[in-house]
């Protein structure tokens, strides 16, 4: 999610806001974790959000990936995800759901990344026969026997469900015997 955010909002992150990027080597503006981040870049952020809600996140992501490849951007992991994987995530989310998630990062980058579900399960060809997974994407929070769901995880599950994104908590156990 942080990689998607960093790429989709790179124009806003690196906007020429006075005093926010005092060095060209910074990976983020100094006001990223403040309420001023959005207000200082409102027109850029509004344009990006309109693009995402309009269903064109793919093109925005593709262009940003090509333009910024290798650039140190807060949250972006160039080696962890390929452009095809990132585009696949965008293609399986509704534009409004993707915009909702990205908007959380715009308003509070640090807190938004906490509590998002552990797994993003994409549709596959055929059935494995082992686990019944619904058609389409599914976001999963995985909990082991001694793990409990925290408030921010609970908030994300509920918020995703309210934004037409299937999200569940799965409790796993070790198989004994």
C-alpha positions, -999 to +999 in steps of 0.1 A: +000+000+000+028+024+008+044+016-026+011+023-044+007+055-025+042+067-031+039+061-068+003+073-073+010+105-053+047+111-062+037+144-079+022+156-047+050+143-025+076+161-045+056+192-053+076+224-050+062+236-017+085+262-001+108+247+026+093+212+025+121+196+005+152+215+016+174+188+001+169+171-033+179+138-016+150+136+008+125+108+002+096+128+015+085+163+023+089+175+058+052+180+062+041+146+051+027+136+085+009+169+091-025+183+082-006+209+061+005+182+036-029+181+019-038+217+022-005+228+006-010+205-023-048+205-026-051+210-064-025+183-072-041+158-047-076+166-060-064+159-096-049+126-085-080+115-066-102+124-096-080+103-118-082+073-094-120+077-090-123+080-127-108+045-132-074+057-146-051+047-117-034+022-141-022+049-164-011+072-135+007+043-118+024+032-151+036+067-158+048+074-123+067+040-122+085+049-155+093+084-144+104+076-109+120+042-113+147+038-087+140+072-070+140+071-032+103+077-023+090+071+012+073+038+014+082+026-021+098-008-024+112-011-059+124-047-055+094-061-036+067-055-062+068-055-100+048-030-120+026-058-132+018-068-096+010-032-087-012-028-118-029-061-110-039-048-075-053-016-091-073-036-117-090-057-091-101-029-068-130-006-075-118+029-082-137+042-052-122+016-029-087+024-041-094+061-037-107+055-002-075+037+008-052+063-008-071+091+009-063+076+043-026+079+033-031+115+022-046+125+055-023+105+078+005+086+061+020+071+092-013+058+107-028+047+074-003+019+069-010+005+104-037-021+104-043-027+067-050-064+062-020-087+058-030-103+025-045-091-007-058-123-025-065-119-062-087-142-082-071-173-097-079-197-125-097-228-111-101-239-075-075-253-053-100-274-034-084-266-001-098-232+008-131-217-003-122-182-015-150-160-030-147-147-066-128-115-070-103-099-046-103-105-009-084-087+018-074-108+047-062-101+082-045-133+095-045-141+132-027-170+149-038-188+181-023-162+204-029-131+183-058-108+187-072-081+164-063-046+173-085-015+171-068-001+140-071-035+122-107-037+132-113-002+118-097-011+085-117-042+081-150-023+087-139+007+066-130-016+036-163-035+039-182-002+039-163+008+008-173-023-012-141-042-006-143-077+007-123-079+039-122-106+065-103-118+096-091-154+094-080-172+125-055-200+118-043-229+139-015-253+135-026-287+123-019-313+149-018-350+145 
